[in-house]
Each structure stands twice: as structure tokens, then as C-alpha cells.
Amino acid sequence: MANNRHESLGLTNEQVLDMYKHMLLARKLDERMWLLNRAGKIPFVISCQGQEASQIGASFALDRTKDYTAPYYRDMGVVLAFGMTAKELMLSAFAKAEDPNSGGRQMPSHFGQKKNRILTQSSPVTTQVPHAVGVALAAKMEKEDFASFVTLGEGSSNQGDFHEGLNFAGVHKLPVITMVENNKYAISVPLDKQIASENVSDRASSYGMPGITVDGNDPLAVYEAVKKARERALNGEGPSLIEAVAYRFTAHSSDDDDRQYRESAEVDEAKKNDAIITFAAYLKETGVMTDEAENDMVAEIDAIVNEATDYAENAPYPEPESALGYVYEE
């Protein structure tokens, strides 16, 4: 029997199984969306593949009944963990009227859902950081016991919003957790052309907060880091910066050809550390999951993805007149 790391972190067998289920659902939804895009049925995909462990590990460390999240466009794992359903994500991909994010107005993966405290995002990268900091400021002003959690890619950490948001959060000791999902590429630009410091987390000290770099392929390592950051936040000790390092398995988006800037052998090598495989192996080694239970889970998720696809594909599009809704006084 292998060492039960999850038990030492206070996680039950049921919780880590649920973590794996969310990771697998994010992966299978993402894979289906690529097929639908290549079939000409949906317009655009921007992928979470390779980053699910970071997203789910972090989300499970939060209080998903109280905390707010300001995700970035790759964060299908985060929004699933916060309560968005496979059906709702597919409605967004097909740009249907029932899409809860924008009623089919926004690009896919521009998440937003008030009931689950998912802050609406915009296409310019990093604009969600000041928004999350604003929510954390509200928590402090109202003396509420919730944290704000914001994610972004490492390329985004070079934008002005990152500096302004983290600087303000540090000065005012706000309960905000910033997680940079370092997937090694800002579209086509590799990490060594983006950042001169060894790690993004090195920047934390200049904002007066702790910074940590963790293995983004290890959901338990990310869970531990975010849990500590949340405890700090709720104790009035202020913000934290976490850098979760994982690799982006797909092209930047369905409109990108990554063969122009990286070798396929590099991607193949990274896939050897795929958390979908390594976390499943951990769960089997610790006796948490059997092969039979895994097969049952895969069948259940396949059924969810199929149902979500069929429902969204057949759902009605928005009425043309609805384009004016929420724009003027309507």
C-alpha cells in the first residue's frame, strides 16, 4: 500500500475520487469540443488539456459555497468544480440561447455565472485580476469570511493589470489568491522569451506577499498550496501568489498551429507526466480506486458528455433581436 498523501492533507478517499472525476470530465469535454470544432459544428476551442490537475486541486482547496473565482479562459476545470455543468459548457460552445455565461453572445470559454460566484471575464487577458482584487476588498470592507481566487497564464503575468492588482492587494492585505498556470507558452512565445526571472512566483516578494512554485501536474501539491493561502487570507494575513507549472498539450486554440513553434517530440515528452494518468495510478496504488471503478467512472462521464452534446446541439439559438439585450435599457 502506497503512502496516502491525501489523508495527511485531510482529504477523504471520496474527495480525491471526486477530484479525479472532475479532472476526467474536463478532459473528456475538452476532447469532444475539439472533435465538434473539426467537424465544423462549433466555432472555437481553447483548451484545458494538461492543466486539469492545477485547476481541480486548487478549486477543492477553496470553499465553493462562499469563495469567488475569476477564472481565465482555460479554466474549464475550475468552473466545473464551482458548479457549472457539462450541459451549460456545451451550450456555450454551441452559442445557444440557454448558455448561462452570455446567452450565446460571448466567445466560448468566457465564463461567468452569478449563482456560482464565477466572475464574468473579458477577452483582453489579465483584466480579471483587478476584478478579483476588488471582490477581496469588498470581503475586507464588509468583514466577510470568504476569499477571492483568480487564475491566469504566465504570459498574462507580464501585463499591467497583474502588477496593479497584486500591488493593491499587497498594500491592503486583501484575501485574494492569485494562481498563475504556467503552461510554458504564451501562444507561440516560450517561457524564456517571456520572463527573465527563474519563476513567476519570484515576483511575489515585491508585492509584499509569499510566492510559491508547485508542480501543476500534482493536484495534491496544488491543493496544499491553495489551502494554506486560503487560511492566510481568512486570518487577515493577506494575499498569496501561487505558480502551478504544467504543460499545454494542445495548440493555443483551435485557430493556432503549434507545429510552427514547438516540436511534437516536446509535447509527447510532456504527456508522460499527464496528471490524468499519474493521479489515476496514485489512486490505484493507495487502494482508493479499482480498475472496475475507473471503468464505471469513464462510462458515466462519457454518458454525461454525450447527453450534453446532444442537448446543446439541438437547443435553440438566441433570437436575433436579443442582440440588443443588456446593451441599452433592456
Secondary structure, 3 states (H helix, E strand, C coil): CCCCHHHHCCCCHHHHHHHHHHHHHHHHHHHHHHHHHHCCCCCCCCCCCCCHHHHHHHHHCCCCCCCEEECCCCCHHHHHHCCCCHHHHHHHHCCCCCCCCCCCCCCCCCCCEHHHCECCCCCCCCCHHHHHHHHHHHHHHCCCCCCEEEEEECCHHHCHHHHHHHHHHHHCCCCEEEEEEECCEECCEEHHHCCCCCCHHHHHHHHCCCEEEEECCCHHHHHHHHHHHHHHHHCCCCCEEEEEECCCCCCCCCCCCHHHCCCHHHHHHHHHHCHHHHHHHHHHHCCCCCHHHHHHHHHHHHHHHHHHHHHHHHCCCCCHHHHHCCCCCC
